Amino acid sequence: MPAVVSCAEGVFGMSKLKQMIPSMFHRRVLLLAGMLAAAMLVLTGRLGWITLVQGGELREKAERPLVRRTWFPTVRGRIIDRKGRVLA
């Protein structure tokens, strides 16, 4: 009679993984490390996209409110002494 192989073992190769890493704890650590590596890869890719592709446009958009091109005439106040007399 042929050995019955469950769907998870047959499709995902879990039996080979169990042979290579017999401890459930180590398999879970490996899974967690893989998920963290995938998340870091996604974040690194997004950071690269924003920096390299959209960097110039986003810089211009950020600097636009900082630059004013209007001229305002200055009004200087009087310089007076403690008795209220104009010095300059």
KANORGI-V682739 format. One record per run of one state. SS is the DSSP state (~ for helix, > for strand, _ for the rest). FROM is the first residue (numbers start at 1). LEN is the number of residues. If there is no record, write none. Layout:
SS	FROM	LEN
SS	FROM	LEN
//
This chain:
_	1	6
~	7	6
_	13	1
~	14	7
_	21	3
~	24	30
_	54	1
~	55	12
_	67	13
>	80	1
_	81	5
>	86	1
_	87	2
//
